[in-house]
Amino acid sequence: MQTLTTNTRRKIPQIGLGVYQSAPGAATRDAVLAAIEAGYRHIDTASIYRNETDVGDAIAASGLDRSDVFITTKLWNDDHGYDKTLAAFDRSLEQLSLDYVDLYLIHWPVPVLRLDTWRALERLTMDGRVRDIGVSNYMARHIDEILNYAPVVPAVNQIELSPYLYRTRLDTVERCRENGIIVEAYSPLTKGRKLDDPVLTDIGRRHSKTPAQVLIRWAIQHDFVPLPKSVNRARIIENIDVFDFVLSDEEMGRLDGLDEGLVTGWDPAGVA
């Protein structure tokens, strides 16, 4: 597993298993255990997913040392504000049955309260219960707001990214890179909507890889952290089998040119 280094000099595994929409209970536990068996060391959950308990149970059952797995969870919109954020984090930590999380993210740039929320995240790092803090669904202007306000720069910004939503997000990507903020890519597989694209099929055929593997490899070569989600063991294994080939400059260019502004979930572009 390759890693990237955060602006706090910590290592983050470059592929994570996303558990968004993974059903609470055995489905999530089995998916996390399958991922760990396949070599994943990065699991991405959130309070709104309602499966933090199952992620924690799977980590405990895996036999891994706590320091060997990178756990992310996120603060939901209803819990913004300084005191509410601290209370919400306590609940997440209890659900996960952990002493700390590696990364805690603001899930969405809720207007008005998000700067108070960021102060609470800074407090959590001082308390030692969070190693790194960051944001999700933040566009360039939201990043600028934090940079102009807070002494602590986010370690991560998690946004939707794929070749089909790349150039229209470049201003945000570049703002993050200028400030040492790692970009994580959720929905890197376009929720399956583009897996039959002839460009992906052609490039995959050249490398004996699937369209999904091509999409994940594209994200890796852009120094993103892709977070493919699946509860299917075979697909979980497939999604991490991407370190034995390299896309050429020509292939990366073809993929970069596929942008069509495809947003498959939330679109934070209009958030003030």
N, C-alpha and C positions, 0 to 999 in steps of 0.2 A: 504494500500500500504506500503510495506516494503521500507526502505531506506538504503543506504550505506553512509558512511562519507568519503569525499575526504580528501586529505592531507592538504587542507586549512580549514578543519573542517566545510565544508558545506555539506548539505544533498542532495543526489541525489536519486530520486525514482527508485526502482530497476527494473521496467519494463517501457519501453518507446514505443510510437508508432512511427515507422519509416514511412516516407512518400516518400521514394525513389520510383520513377516511378508512384507515384500518380499524376494523370493528374491535371494540373493547373485548378483552377476554382472550381465549385461546388463539384467535386469529393473529392478534398483535404479538402475543408471546411467542408463538411458533415462527412468525416472520422474523422477529429479532434474533431468535436462536439460530434460525437458518442462515441469516446474514452473518452472524458471528462465526458460524462454522465455515462459511464461504470466505471469510477474511475481512469482512467489514469491521471497523473499529470506531464507527461514527454513527450515532443514532439521533435523528431529529424528530422531536415531538413538540407538543404545545398543550397548554391547559384546555383549549377549546376542542382538542381532538378527543378528550375523555379517555385516553389510554396511557396516561403517565404511569399509573399503577402497574400496568402490564409490561411496560418497558422496564420498569424497575425490577419486577419479578424475573424477567428474562435475564437481565444483567446479573442478578443474584444467582440464578440457576446456571449461568454460563461457566462459572468457575474462573472467570477472568479476574485479575486484580483490578480494583477500581481505577488505578492509574493507566490501565491499558485500553480503556474505552472512553470515547469523547461523547458526552451527552449534552444535547441542546434542548431547552424548552423555551416557551414564549409566554409573554404576558398578554392576556386578551383585552379587548377594547373596553369592556365594562369595568376593568380594574385599574384604569389610569388614575394618576394623582399620587402624591408622595406616600401617604400612609396606606392607601389601598394597594399600591404596588408592593410594599413590604409585606403586607398581609397575604397577598396573592402568591408571592414567592414562597412564603412559609408553607402554604397549602401545596404548591407544586413539589417542593422538596419532600414534604411528608408523603405525598402520593408516590414519588419515585423511590422512597426509602433510601435516600442518599444523604451524605454529609455536605455535598457541594455539587454544583453543576459546572460543566466546563464553559458553557456559553448560555447567557440569558438574553433574549431578544425582546424588544418592543415589537409586537406582531404587526401593528398598523399605526400610521402617523395620525393618531386622534388629535384633532385641533384643540387648541387652548391648553390642554392638560399635559401634552407630551413632554414639555421641558421639565415640569415638576416630576414627571415619571422618570426622566433621565437622571435627575438628581438622586432619586431613590436607587436606581441601578448603580450609580457611582458609590452610594453607601454600601450596597451589597458586596461590591468588590473590596471595600475597606474592611468589611466584616469577615472576609475570607470564605464566604459561602458561594461565591461566584468567581470563577477564574477570569473570564472575559465577558464583556457586555457588548451588545450591538443592536441593530435595528433590522426590520423587515419591511418590505414594500415602501422604502424611502426613496424618493426621487432626488435629483440633484439639489433642488431648492430646500428639501427637508434636511439633507446632509449639511448644506450651508448654514442652516439655522442652528444646528448643534455645534458646528465648528465655531460659530460666532458667539456662542453662549457658554459652552461648557469647557472645562479644562481637560476632560477625558474624551479622546477621539474614539468613536466606535471601532471595534476590532473587525466587525463583519456587517455587511448589508446583504440580506437575503431577498432576492427579487426573482420574478419569473423571467427566465432567459432560455432561449433556444435560437437556432439560426433564423427562425421565423419571427422572432422578437429580439432582434439584436441591434441593428442600426438605429432603431427608434428608441433604444435605451442607452446608446453610446455616451450621451452626455452624463448620465448617472454613473455608468461604468468608469468613465474617465475621471470624474470627480472622486470616486472612491480610490482609484489608483493613485491619483495625485496626493492623497492623504494616507496612503498605506492601509486602506480598508479592504479586506478580502471580500470578494463578491461571491456569494453562494447562489446557485441557480436552482430554483424549484420549478417543477413541471418541465424538466429538461427534455422529456419525451413527448411533449405537446399533448399529454393525456391521450396518446395514441392517434391523434387526428392526422398526423402527417407520416405515419410509419410506412405508408404505401407510396410515398413520393418517389418517382423514378430516379431523382438525383441521389437520394439516400440508398436506394436499391443498387444503383450502378457503383457507387463508391464502396458500398459494403461488399459487393461481389468481387471487387479488386482485392480485398483483404480477407475474404472468406469470413465476413462479419455481418451481423444483422443491422438493419436500419437503426435500431435502438442503440446498439454498440457504437455506431458511427456518431450519433447525436451526443452520447456521453463522452466519446473521445474528443469531439469538437470542443466541448466545454472544458475538458482537462487541458487541452492545448492552448486555450485562451486564459489559463490560470484561474478558472472558476472552480468552485466546489459544487459539482452536480449532486442533487439529492433525489435520485429516482426512487419511486415508491412502488412496492408490490408486496403481496402476501403469497405469491406463487414461488415456490422454492426454485424451480427451474429458471424463472425470470430473474430472481434475486441473484442467482449464480451467474447468469448471462450478463447482467448489468455491471458486474465487477470484473469481468473477463475482458478488459480493455487496455491492458498494459503491455501487450505483446505486438502492437502495431502502431504505426505513426501515420497520420494523414499528411500528405504532401502540401506544399504551399498552394499548389493549383487546386487541390481538393478543398482546403480550408477557404480559399477564395470563392469557390463555387457555393460552399455552404453559407459563407458570410453574405452572399448575394441573394439568399432566399427570403430575406426579411419582408414580411407583409403586415407587420404590426399585429400579429396574432396573439391576443390575450385570451387565455383559456379559463381564467378565474377572475379574481379581483383585479381592478385596474386603478392603481393609486394616482394615475396621471392628473386627475382632476381635483385631488385633495389639496386644500389650501394650506 
